[in-house]
Structure formats: structure tokens, C-alpha cells
């Protein structure tokens, strides 16, 4: 005899993403695939793969996941950082009619910054467990580490400076050095959190190669950024975390860098103090960046509210170079309100990490402590590096900001759940038997 199938079960089979939990899983794994494509860059390595536009296809599925999860967006409270990003997106749209080149600004806002909105919104709505956040951070750290090792092996040079593989995220020496500085603390967190000797050796070797890559890029901003990152890591992991041996290892690594660094690397660093000489690989870039900085400040003063339009600095000035400063990139192209929102976003990210870094060291909270301190070092490195790079419309700084949001939310959500269980214990009512009182019995009152 055939048992009739319930209607609800038939609908579930017909629409596999009708369940909100299934939509959430679909959106999360879409972000995992997108992160893999963004950081591992297979299209830059495998011939012919770039023509498939896998990242754009994955982004389409991410938008599809958001559309299917509309009810989830309405029912779930969005983090304040995401509201800031949405406000920035709205403001950038408002600036388009006032742009010097409206078509260029439209493309930057809707084809570049919109990715940031989609990715951050999808992460906020789909990451619900610590293991999911850990997987995403691992994807980023592993991708940058392996791509840096590949760059060192290929040894692709751009005017004598080490450049990345391919033509995208890590192709420019300065971009390569910046991403190494941001992800080096995350690699250290995985090294300290690993128990297997093979994993520790892998992360240790990768971190040494990443330091060498920063030196080989001759990037002054990369040197400053990774120096800040290493100092923060030594303080948090070495001194506060009572891993004193890390200080000795860092001293040996610094000595090794001095020994293997090219002879003209010190000349390159001396240009930071304004001392220029033959063989410093400057080629007038310091004077050019000074000129660009002054120009971007002048534009900010003359266009303080709406700027000259997102992405319009090269065409407006006729120099055809970006500002090489994320802060003045926002202020000159999008106006001072956009700069203030961006600074407030970074401030909120640091505020997320503050209670996490103050938590007592314990084996139970080891992963939270490691990621909290590593993300703090990454953000500190970015604050410095942003003075020398144009990353206003790039994804990687917003990834780090969302990691702080998710780490804070997951940790204190778990703590709130445990506290609620303690404060609201289950109540058991015992049944009692009462004998019937004979009719006419008089009750004595006390």
C-alpha cells in the first residue's frame, strides 16, 4: 500500500532552499568559494580559466542567496558596522551626479563598491558558528601565504621589485607587501593554535617567506605596516601571552633579514627620512607621491561635500595616478562625509576587539584570544599602510572589519546563551495529592 506523501514534504523536495537554514548554508558556502577565488586567484595561474569569470559568477550566486534570504534580513538585526557600509554605499550613489566623470563613478560604485556590500551583508547573515568564521580566516591567510610563496618562486620582477603572480590583487609590489602585512598576524595565530608539528612548520616557513617577500618588494609602506604588525604580535602573543620565546625568535629573524636583505634595501628605507641616493629604487616616486598628496588635499578643500566622484582622481588631475592614500582617496573623491564614515568603521572594528583582548587567557578561549589579537595587529598594520595605498574600493580591509564583527558577535552570543541558562533554570512542579475535606468540618484559623 502506498503511503501518501505530505504536501509540506513535497514542497520541500520541490524547493530545496525553502528552509531558511538551507538558504543560510548556501550563502555561506558561496562566500567560501568567493573567498577562495579572491585570495587564491586560480584564474591568474591556470591558462584560460580567467575567461570563465568565476568570481563574477560566484558573486551572482551570493546576490541570489541574499534575495532568497530577504525574510532573514528583515528578521535579523544587522550589525552596526554593516549599517555604516550601507550608509557609505548610499552616499557614494549620491555623489555620482556631482562627479567629474559620471560614467566612471557609476562603474566604481556599482561594479566595485557594490561587491563590498554584497560580501559583508552575506557574511553577516550566514556566519553563525565559530568553525565557519575560522574556515573563512583560514582561507584568507592560506591564500595570501601560498600566493606569496608562488611569487617568490616565480620571481616576477617589476623594475627590480618583486611582484605577485597574475594581474589582479597581488600583482603590484606595494599591494603584495600590504596584503602580506595584513595577513602575517593571522598566519601567526594559526601557527600558535596548531598542535601538529607539520602544520607549525608550514606556517613558520610561510611566515619567513612572507617577510622576505616584503623586503624583496622594496615597499616602504609594506615595511612600516609589517613592522607595526610584528610589534603588536610580540606584545600580545609574546609579553601579554607569556610566550617569551617569541621575542628571541623575532630577534633571530630580524638578524636573518639584515643578512639576506639586498645591499640597497637600506638605501630604500632611508628615503622615508628624505635621504635620496643612487640605487634606492625611488625613481622620483617620493616626490611624485608628495605632489599627489598635496593635490588630493587641495581637491578635498575645494570639494569637501561630494568630492570629484568615486574613482575620478586620475582623470580629474590628468596625472593618471591614484592618490596612494586611502584617507585622501575618500575625502577627495567622495567627500569628507565618506572619510568620516570610513574612519568610524575602523574605530568600530577596534572597539569590537577591545573586550575580546581583555578576556583572561584560558585554554577554553584560546582560539578567540588568538584571533582577537591577530585581527588587532592586522588592523593596526592597515591603519599605517592605508596612508600609502589606495584601497577605498578594495575588499580586503572590509573582510578584516567583518571578521571583528563576527568574532565579537559569536563570542558574546555564546556567553549570553550560557548566562541565560544559568539565570533561568528549568522549573519542575511536583504534583501533590490532597484529601477531600468532609462536609461540615470547621477549619481552625490561626
C-alpha positions as CSV (number, residue, x, y, z in Angstrom):
1,X,0.0,0.0,0.0
2,X,1.4,3.4,-1.0
3,X,1.6,5.9,1.8
4,X,0.6,9.4,0.6
5,X,3.4,12.0,0.8
6,X,2.6,15.0,2.9
7,X,2.2,18.3,1.0
8,X,4.8,20.0,3.1
9,X,7.4,17.3,2.2
10,X,6.5,17.6,-1.5
11,X,7.1,21.3,-1.4
12,X,10.4,20.8,0.4
13,X,11.6,18.4,-2.3
14,X,10.5,20.8,-5.0
15,X,12.1,23.8,-3.5
16,X,15.4,22.8,-1.9
17,X,16.1,26.3,-0.5
18,X,12.7,26.9,1.1
19,X,14.1,26.4,4.5
20,X,15.9,29.5,5.9
21,X,18.7,27.3,7.3
22,X,19.4,25.8,3.9
23,X,19.5,29.3,2.4
24,X,21.9,30.3,5.1
25,X,24.2,27.3,4.3
26,X,24.0,28.1,0.6
27,X,25.0,31.7,1.2
28,X,27.9,30.7,3.5
29,X,29.4,28.2,1.1
30,X,29.0,30.8,-1.7
31,X,31.2,33.1,0.4
32,X,33.7,30.3,1.0
33,X,34.0,29.8,-2.8
34,X,34.2,33.5,-3.4
35,X,37.0,33.9,-0.8
36,X,38.9,31.1,-2.4
37,X,38.7,32.7,-5.8
38,X,39.5,36.2,-4.4
39,X,42.7,35.1,-2.5
40,X,44.0,32.1,-4.4
41,X,43.4,33.7,-7.8
42,X,43.3,30.4,-9.9
43,X,42.4,32.4,-13.0
44,X,45.9,34.1,-12.8
45,X,47.6,30.8,-12.7
46,X,45.6,28.4,-14.9
47,X,45.5,29.4,-18.5
48,X,42.0,30.0,-19.9
49,X,40.4,30.0,-16.5
50,X,40.2,33.8,-16.3
51,X,37.8,33.9,-19.3
52,X,35.2,32.0,-17.3
53,X,34.8,34.9,-14.8
54,X,34.3,32.6,-11.9
55,X,34.4,35.3,-9.3
56,X,31.6,37.2,-11.0
57,X,29.5,34.0,-11.3
58,X,30.1,33.4,-7.6
59,X,29.1,37.0,-6.8
60,X,25.9,36.4,-8.7
61,X,25.1,33.4,-6.5
62,X,25.9,35.5,-3.5
63,X,23.3,38.1,-4.6
64,X,20.9,35.2,-5.2
65,X,21.4,34.0,-1.7
66,X,20.6,37.4,-0.4
67,X,17.4,37.7,-2.4
68,X,16.3,34.3,-1.2
69,X,17.1,35.3,2.3
70,X,15.1,38.5,2.3
71,X,13.0,37.4,5.2
72,X,16.1,36.6,7.2
73,X,17.4,40.1,6.6
74,X,14.2,41.6,7.9
75,X,14.1,39.3,11.0
76,X,17.7,39.6,11.9
77,X,19.3,42.7,13.4
78,X,22.1,43.9,11.2
79,X,25.4,44.8,12.9
80,X,26.2,48.5,13.2
81,X,29.3,48.1,11.0
82,X,27.2,46.8,8.2
83,X,24.9,49.8,8.6
84,X,27.9,52.1,8.2
85,X,28.9,50.2,5.0
86,X,25.4,50.6,3.6
87,X,25.4,54.3,4.5
88,X,28.7,54.6,2.7
89,X,27.2,52.9,-0.4
90,X,24.2,55.2,-0.3
91,X,26.5,58.3,0.0
92,X,28.6,57.1,-2.9
93,X,25.5,56.8,-5.0
94,X,24.5,60.4,-4.1
95,X,27.9,61.7,-5.2
96,X,27.5,60.3,-8.8
97,X,25.5,63.3,-10.2
98,X,28.2,65.7,-8.9
99,X,31.1,63.6,-10.3
100,X,33.6,64.9,-12.8
101,X,33.1,61.8,-14.9
102,X,29.7,60.3,-14.0
103,X,30.2,57.1,-16.1
104,X,33.4,56.3,-14.3
105,X,31.9,56.9,-10.9
106,X,28.9,54.8,-11.7
107,X,31.2,51.9,-12.6
108,X,33.2,52.3,-9.4
109,X,30.2,52.4,-7.2
110,X,28.0,49.7,-8.8
111,X,30.7,47.3,-10.0
112,X,33.4,47.7,-7.3
113,X,32.0,49.0,-4.0
114,X,28.8,47.0,-4.5
115,X,30.9,43.8,-4.1
116,X,31.8,45.1,-0.7
117,X,28.1,45.5,0.2
118,X,27.2,42.0,-1.1
119,X,30.1,40.2,0.6
120,X,29.8,41.9,4.0
121,X,26.0,41.5,4.1
122,X,26.2,37.8,3.2
123,X,28.9,37.2,5.8
124,X,26.8,39.0,8.5
125,X,23.7,36.9,7.6
126,X,25.3,33.5,7.1
127,X,28.2,33.0,9.6
128,X,26.6,31.6,12.8
129,X,29.3,29.4,14.2
130,X,33.0,29.8,15.2
131,X,34.1,27.0,13.0
132,X,32.6,28.9,10.0
133,X,34.5,32.0,10.8
134,X,37.7,30.1,11.4
135,X,37.3,28.5,7.9
136,X,37.0,31.9,6.2
137,X,40.0,33.3,8.1
138,X,42.0,30.2,7.2
139,X,41.0,30.6,3.5
140,X,42.4,34.2,3.5
141,X,45.6,33.5,5.4
142,X,46.4,30.4,3.4
143,X,45.6,32.0,0.1
144,X,47.9,35.0,0.7
145,X,50.6,32.8,2.1
146,X,50.6,30.4,-0.8
147,X,50.4,33.2,-3.4
148,X,53.3,34.9,-1.7
149,X,55.4,31.7,-1.9
150,X,54.4,31.4,-5.5
151,X,55.5,34.9,-6.2
152,X,58.9,34.3,-4.6
153,X,59.4,31.1,-6.6
154,X,58.4,32.6,-9.9
155,X,60.4,35.7,-9.0
156,X,58.4,38.1,-11.3
157,X,60.1,41.5,-11.1
158,X,58.7,44.9,-11.8
159,X,61.5,47.4,-12.2
160,X,63.7,45.3,-10.0
161,X,61.0,44.8,-7.3
162,X,59.2,41.6,-6.5
163,X,55.7,41.5,-7.9
164,X,52.9,39.0,-7.4
165,X,51.6,36.3,-9.8
166,X,49.0,37.4,-12.3
167,X,47.4,40.8,-12.9
168,X,45.0,41.3,-10.0
169,X,45.1,41.6,-6.2
170,X,48.8,40.9,-5.5
171,X,50.3,41.9,-8.9
172,X,51.7,45.3,-7.7
173,X,54.7,45.2,-5.3
174,X,53.0,47.6,-2.9
175,X,49.7,45.7,-2.9
176,X,51.6,42.4,-2.4
177,X,53.5,43.9,0.6
178,X,50.3,45.4,2.1
179,X,48.4,42.1,1.9
180,X,51.3,40.2,3.4
181,X,51.4,42.7,6.4
182,X,47.7,42.3,6.9
183,X,47.7,38.5,6.9
184,X,51.0,37.8,8.6
185,X,49.4,38.1,12.1
186,X,46.6,35.7,11.0
187,X,49.3,33.1,10.0
188,X,50.9,33.5,13.4
189,X,47.6,32.8,15.0
190,X,47.2,29.6,13.1
191,X,50.8,28.6,14.0
192,X,50.2,29.2,17.7
193,X,46.9,27.4,17.6
194,X,48.2,24.3,15.7
195,X,49.3,21.2,17.6
196,X,50.7,19.2,14.7
197,X,54.4,19.7,14.1
198,X,53.8,19.6,10.3
199,X,51.3,22.5,10.5
200,X,53.6,24.5,12.7
201,X,56.5,24.0,10.2
202,X,54.3,25.0,7.3
203,X,53.1,28.2,8.9
204,X,56.6,29.1,10.2
205,X,58.2,28.6,6.8
206,X,55.4,30.6,5.1
207,X,55.8,33.5,7.5
208,X,59.5,33.7,6.9
209,X,58.9,33.7,3.1
210,X,56.3,36.4,3.6
211,X,58.8,38.6,5.4
212,X,61.4,38.0,2.7
213,X,58.7,39.0,0.1
214,X,58.1,42.3,1.8
215,X,61.9,43.0,1.7
216,X,62.1,42.0,-2.0
217,X,59.2,44.3,-2.9
218,X,61.2,47.3,-1.7
219,X,57.9,48.6,-0.4
220,X,58.3,51.3,2.2
221,X,54.6,51.2,3.2
222,X,54.9,47.4,3.4
223,X,57.9,47.7,5.7
224,X,56.1,50.1,8.0
225,X,52.9,48.0,8.0
226,X,54.6,44.7,8.8
227,X,56.8,46.3,11.4
228,X,53.7,47.5,13.2
229,X,52.1,44.1,12.8
230,X,55.1,42.3,14.3
231,X,55.4,44.7,17.2
232,X,51.7,44.2,18.1
233,X,52.1,40.4,17.8
234,X,55.2,40.5,20.1
235,X,53.3,42.5,22.7
236,X,50.1,40.5,22.6
237,X,51.4,37.0,22.0
238,X,54.8,37.3,23.5
239,X,54.6,39.5,26.5
240,X,50.9,39.5,27.4
241,X,50.5,35.9,26.3
242,X,53.7,34.9,28.2
243,X,55.4,33.3,25.2
244,X,58.7,34.9,25.9
245,X,60.5,32.6,23.4
246,X,58.7,34.5,20.6
247,X,60.9,37.6,21.4
248,X,64.0,35.5,20.9
249,X,62.8,34.0,17.7
250,X,61.8,37.5,16.4
251,X,65.4,38.8,17.2
252,X,66.9,35.9,15.2
253,X,64.5,36.6,12.3
254,X,65.4,40.2,12.3
255,X,69.1,39.3,12.2
256,X,68.4,36.9,9.3
257,X,66.5,39.7,7.4
258,X,69.5,42.0,7.8
259,X,71.8,39.3,6.5
260,X,69.7,38.3,3.4
261,X,68.4,41.8,2.6
262,X,69.8,43.3,-0.7
263,X,72.5,45.8,-0.3
264,X,70.4,48.7,-1.5
265,X,67.4,47.9,0.7
266,X,68.7,50.2,3.5
267,X,69.0,53.0,0.9
268,X,65.4,52.4,0.0
269,X,64.3,52.8,3.7
270,X,66.4,55.9,4.1
271,X,64.1,57.6,1.6
272,X,61.5,57.6,4.3
273,X,63.6,60.2,6.1
274,X,64.1,62.2,2.9
275,X,67.6,60.9,2.2
276,X,67.8,60.0,-1.5
277,X,70.8,58.4,-3.2
278,X,71.7,56.3,-6.2
279,X,70.3,52.7,-6.1
280,X,67.4,53.4,-3.7
281,X,64.8,52.4,-6.4
282,X,62.9,55.6,-5.7
283,X,63.0,57.0,-9.3
284,X,61.2,60.1,-8.1
285,X,58.3,58.3,-6.6
286,X,58.6,60.0,-3.2
287,X,58.4,63.5,-4.8
288,X,55.5,62.3,-7.1
289,X,53.5,61.0,-4.1
290,X,54.1,64.2,-2.2
291,X,52.7,66.1,-5.2
292,X,49.7,63.8,-5.4
293,X,49.1,64.1,-1.6
294,X,49.1,67.9,-1.9
295,X,46.8,67.7,-4.9
296,X,44.3,65.4,-3.1
297,X,44.2,67.8,-0.1
298,X,43.6,70.7,-2.4
299,X,40.7,68.9,-4.0
300,X,39.3,68.0,-0.6
301,X,39.4,71.7,0.3
302,X,37.6,72.8,-2.9
303,X,35.1,69.8,-3.0
304,X,34.5,69.0,0.7
305,X,31.0,67.6,0.5
306,X,30.7,65.4,-2.6
307,X,34.2,65.2,-3.9
308,X,35.0,64.9,-7.5
309,X,33.4,61.5,-7.9
310,X,34.5,57.9,-6.9
311,X,37.5,56.8,-8.9
312,X,37.8,60.2,-10.7
313,X,41.1,61.4,-9.2
314,X,43.3,60.2,-12.0
315,X,41.2,61.7,-14.8
316,X,40.4,64.9,-12.9
317,X,44.0,65.7,-12.2
318,X,45.4,64.5,-15.5
319,X,48.2,62.7,-13.7
320,X,46.5,59.4,-14.3
321,X,47.6,58.0,-10.9
322,X,45.6,57.1,-7.8
323,X,46.1,59.1,-4.6
324,X,48.2,56.4,-2.9
325,X,46.4,57.3,0.3
326,X,43.1,55.7,1.2
327,X,42.1,58.5,3.5
328,X,42.6,61.3,0.9
329,X,41.1,59.0,-1.7
330,X,37.8,59.0,0.2
331,X,38.0,62.7,1.0
332,X,38.9,64.0,-2.5
333,X,36.7,61.6,-4.5
334,X,33.7,61.0,-2.2
335,X,33.8,64.0,0.2
336,X,34.6,64.4,3.8
337,X,31.4,62.6,5.0
338,X,32.6,59.4,3.3
339,X,36.0,59.7,5.0
340,X,34.4,60.2,8.4
341,X,32.2,57.1,7.9
342,X,35.3,55.1,6.9
343,X,37.2,56.2,10.0
344,X,34.2,55.5,12.2
345,X,34.0,52.0,10.6
346,X,37.7,51.3,11.6
347,X,37.1,52.7,15.0
348,X,34.1,50.3,15.5
349,X,36.3,47.4,14.4
350,X,38.9,48.2,17.1
351,X,36.0,48.6,19.6
352,X,34.8,45.1,18.8
353,X,38.3,43.7,19.7
354,X,38.7,45.6,22.9
355,X,36.7,43.3,25.2
356,X,38.0,40.2,23.4
357,X,41.6,41.2,24.1
358,X,40.8,41.9,27.7
359,X,39.5,38.4,28.3
360,X,41.6,36.2,30.6
361,X,43.9,33.8,28.9
362,X,42.5,30.3,29.1
363,X,42.5,27.0,27.1
364,X,38.8,27.3,26.5
365,X,39.1,30.7,24.9
366,X,42.4,30.2,23.2
367,X,41.0,30.5,19.7
368,X,39.1,33.7,20.5
369,X,42.2,35.2,22.1
370,X,44.4,34.3,19.1
371,X,42.1,35.7,16.5
372,X,41.3,38.8,18.5
373,X,44.9,39.7,19.0
374,X,45.8,38.8,15.4
375,X,43.0,40.9,13.9
376,X,44.1,43.8,16.1
377,X,47.6,43.6,14.7
378,X,46.2,43.4,11.1
379,X,44.0,46.5,11.7
380,X,46.9,48.4,13.2
381,X,49.1,47.5,10.2
382,X,46.3,48.6,7.8
383,X,45.9,52.0,9.6
384,X,49.6,52.7,8.8
385,X,49.6,51.1,5.3
386,X,46.4,53.0,4.3
387,X,48.5,56.2,4.3
388,X,50.4,54.8,1.4
389,X,47.9,52.8,-0.6
390,X,44.6,53.3,-2.3
391,X,42.2,50.7,-1.0
392,X,38.9,52.5,-0.6
393,X,37.1,50.3,-3.0
394,X,39.1,47.1,-2.3
395,X,37.6,44.1,-0.5
396,X,40.4,43.1,1.8
397,X,40.1,45.8,4.5
398,X,36.3,45.2,4.8
399,X,36.9,41.5,5.2
400,X,39.0,42.2,8.3
401,X,36.4,44.6,9.7
402,X,33.7,42.0,9.3
403,X,35.9,39.3,10.9
404,X,36.0,41.5,14.1
405,X,32.2,41.9,13.9
406,X,31.6,38.2,13.6
407,X,34.1,37.3,16.3
408,X,32.6,39.7,18.7
409,X,29.0,38.6,18.0
410,X,29.8,34.9,18.1
411,X,31.7,35.1,21.4
412,X,29.3,37.2,23.3
413,X,26.3,35.5,21.8
414,X,27.6,32.2,23.2
415,X,28.3,33.9,26.6
416,X,24.8,35.3,26.7
417,X,23.3,31.9,26.0
418,X,25.3,30.3,28.8
419,X,24.3,33.1,31.2
420,X,20.7,32.7,30.3
421,X,20.8,29.1,31.1
422,X,22.2,29.8,34.5
423,X,19.8,32.6,35.3
424,X,16.7,30.8,34.0
425,X,16.9,27.2,35.2
426,X,14.1,24.9,34.3
427,X,11.3,24.7,36.9
428,X,9.8,21.4,37.8
429,X,6.4,21.3,39.5
430,X,5.8,18.4,41.8
431,X,2.2,17.0,41.9
432,X,0.7,16.7,45.3
433,X,-2.3,14.7,46.5
434,X,-4.9,16.4,48.6
435,X,-7.5,14.5,50.7
436,X,-11.1,15.6,50.5
437,X,-12.4,17.6,53.5
438,X,-15.6,16.1,54.9
439,X,-18.6,18.3,54.6
440,X,-19.4,20.2,57.8
441,X,-15.8,20.2,59.1
442,X,-14.9,23.5,60.7
443,X,-11.4,24.8,59.9
444,X,-9.5,26.4,62.7
445,X,-7.7,29.6,61.8
446,X,-4.5,30.5,63.5
